[in-house]
Amino acid sequence: MAAKHSRHIALTGPLAEYVETQIAGGEYASVSEMVRAAVRLLMERDRAAARPNLAASQTASADE
């Protein structure tokens, strides 16, 4: 299991309400679980955004 690092986060009212609603509805077991899922989604989005840039740079290099 990966090492865990504790962090404190502050959420605005609407964000806190959304998190609590998701937990109460059983979508997530805890705030930590929801934050981990959100970070994973952001990481995937960033990787996906980098893919077209990588493909474009490889195509440009091949054309030279």
Secondary structure as the mmCIF struct_conf table of DSSP 4:
data_model
#
loop_
_struct_conf.conf_type_id
_struct_conf.id
_struct_conf.beg_label_comp_id
_struct_conf.beg_label_asym_id
_struct_conf.beg_label_seq_id
_struct_conf.end_label_comp_id
_struct_conf.end_label_asym_id
_struct_conf.end_label_seq_id
HELX_RH_AL_P HELX_RH_AL_P1 GLY A 13 ALA A 24
TURN_TY1_P TURN_TY1_P1 GLY A 25 GLY A 26
BEND BEND1 GLU A 27 GLU A 27
BEND BEND2 ALA A 29 SER A 30
HELX_RH_AL_P HELX_RH_AL_P2 VAL A 31 ASP A 63
#
